[in-house]
Amino acid sequence: MRKLTEVALSGKLTVLRDLVFARMLPSEGKMDEALSLYGKIIKADDRSLWSYDIVARKNQMLLIESIVAAYDAGDIPRAIEYGEQIYSKLKGTAGIRECYCLSWLSLSYNTCCRVVKFT
């Protein structure tokens, strides 16, 4: 993974590199770092991330995995936060990315309601 951080890229490919890096961190037991990196990417509001070309769309699918990562880590509030932020950018696109995001967001909401209700 060190080689990934040493590669000099720009624009959409930098976002892609960071997303791949965030996706790989949990396999090294670094879930907190992964979630933090996902959060930085979401908050950066990078225009290249939210455009409609093929690289941006791939990046959007990878970014949706931040919801999955937070959910898998048991951090349901963060899964919901990430899902809401991503969905606010994707809403109205009527695409697979929007549907995928909503499915994970609804699962996170459902889990949150169950946890609050039964604890």
PyMOL commands that set and color helices and strands:
alter all, ss='L'
color gray80, all
select helices_A, chain A and resi 2-6+12-28+31-44+47-49+54-72+76-90+96-118
alter helices_A, ss='H'
color red, helices_A
deselect
rebuild
show_as cartoon
